[in-house]
Amino acid sequence: KEIVTWRQKEAWRLLPTLQHEGCHAVMDAMFGQLAFWMIEGSADWFGEAPAWLKQNDKGLLPVGKDQQQRWIRLENMRRKGQLPDMQKYLLSEEYKDWDKMFKGDVGMGYDIGWSIFDFFIRSGQRVRVTWPQQVLAEATQLAQQMPNRPPEFIFAQSVNTKWPKMRLKNGRKLSGIQTFERGWHSWIELNAREEMLKIRKGQ
């Protein structure tokens, strides 16, 4: 019934924090039961989503720089093979799971969730298809229809079933969730490359 924040050392964080916490209230009212990763990932995404928070005619604003650094951090993890196993991440149910998964850096759990939610929302827009958003919507709807089962399990199972499968050149078949993971890795690489290009151009 209330949003609690603190005296921000960086004043720019106040508005995204309010939007993040407000998103929790809205998502709970609209959808109720959601997977843990999506609760935090979507709130982080909507908290930093407004374009007017990211950039003005003088360049990137602090929110835009924060997103830029997120993509670069994730790309560094990808290159080092440190990104979490998608199945395990989607099945995480609480902060202590992230604490263990990221060796005490719970904040990384937020970055991962934010990037996964972004992959669902924006990747299809880039190639003009709607099915990534449809998979997200259908997985969310299925969790509402089965309130007695963990939403994390339902979501992971739904993605595994509904995401297109892939066969590699060596004949190996990838499950839906494995294909999703490969696409997510590519999405991180693409966004990080674009952000690095902006830095080189002084943006």
N, C-alpha and C positions, 0 to 999 in steps of 0.2 A: 504493500500500500504506500510505500515511499521509496524514493531514490536517495541513497546515502553516498556522498562523495567526500573528498577531503580537500584541504588547501593545496592546490596543484603547484608543484614546483615549476611546471611548464604550463602556462595558462591556456595554451591552445588545446590541451587535452580535455578540458572541461566539457566542451560541447560534444565531442565524440563519446565521452564517457556517459553523458546524459542520454545521448541517442542510443548507445549500447544498452544501457539499463532499461530505457523506455521500450526498446525492441523486445526485451524479455517479457515485459508485461503484455505487449501487443501480440506476440507470437503465442504466449500461453493462452490468452483470451480467444485467439482465432483457431489454434490447432490443439491446444492441450499437450498431450504426450508427444515428445520429440526425442530423437536420439541426442545424447549428451554432446557429441561433437557439433551437431547442428545448432543446438541451443546457443553455444558460445560462438561458433563460426559465423552464423547468420547475424548475430548481434554485433560482432566486430565488423562484418561487411557493411551492414546498414549504418553503423556508427560512423564509418569513414566514407560512405558512398557519395554524399552530395558533392557535385562538381565544384561548387563555389567554395568549398573548404580546401580543395586540392591545389588550385592554381589561379593566379591572376596575371595581369599583363606584365608583371615583373618576374614571373617564373613560379616555381613550385612553392607552395605554402607548406607549413610543418606537417599537415596531414598527408599531403602528396609525397613529401620526403620520407615520412614514416612508411608509406606503402612501397616506395622505391626501395628502401632498405630491407623490407620484408622479402620482396622478390629476390634480392641479391643474397640474403641470408639463406633462403630456401634453395637457391641455385647452388650455393657453396655446399650445402648439405647433399644435394643431388649428386654433385660431382664426386663427393667423398663417399657416396653410398650410405649416407646417414639418415636418409628419409625413412620414416617408419613403414613397416609392412602395413599395407592398406587394410587388410582384414582385421589385424590386431587394433589398428587405430580406430576404425569404425565401431569396433565392439567395446571400446573403452567406455566406462560408465561413470567415472568420477575423477576428481582432480588428482587423487593419489595414483590413479593409473597413469596419468600424464607425468606425474612426479617421477615415477619409476621408469617410464618409457624414455623420458628426456633427461634423466640423471639430475633431477632437482629443478630443472628449468621448465616450470609449468607454463610459462609464457609461450614456449614453443608450441604447446598444444593449441593455443589460440591462433598462432600464425598458420599452423597446418589446417585447422578448421576453416579459417578465413579463406585460404587459398583453394580448398576443396569446394567451398560454397561458390567462390568466384568461378571456378571451373564449370560447375553446373550452370551458373547463370549466364556467363559471358562467352564461353567457348562456342556454343551454338550460334550466337549472334555473329561471330566472326566469319563463320562459313555458311551462314544463312540456313541453319536447320533448327528445328524446335525440339528434337527428341531429348537432348540433355536436360532441359527444363522439365519435360514431360516425365522423365525417369525420376527426377527429384520430387515432382508433385505426386506421382503415383506411389512412391515409397513413403512419402509423408502421409498420404491418405490411408495407406494400408496399415500404418502404425495406429491411426485413430480407430480403425475398425477392429483392432485386436488389442484392446487395452490391458489384457491380462498377460501379455507377453512382452519381454523387454524390447523397447523401440529400437535399441541398437542392433539387436539380432535381426529384427524384421527388416530394418533399413539395409543392413549388409546383405541379407539374403535377397532382397528385392533388387538391389543393384547387380548382384551376381546373376540374377535371372534375366533382368531386362536390358542390361548394357550389352551392346553387340559383342559377340565373341570374335576371336581372331585366330587364324592359323599362320604360323611363322614359316619362313622359307625352308627351314629344316624339318617341317612337318609337324612340329610341336603345336598342340592346341592350347590356347589360353582361355581361361574361364572369363566370364563377364567382369568379375572384380579385378582380375589380372589385367585385362584390356583397359579397364578404367584407370588402373594405377599407371600403366604406361602412358595413357593420354594425359593424366595429371602431371606426370614428370615432364612431358613435352610442353605442357602449358606453362609450367614453372620456367623452363628453359627459354621459351619464347618471350615471356614477360620480362624476365631478367635481362635478356639481350636488349630489349627495347629500352629498359631503364638505364642500362649501361651506356647505350647510344646517347640518351638524353644527357647523361653526365659528361660524356666526351664533348658534347655540343655546348656545355655550360648551362643547361636548362635546369 
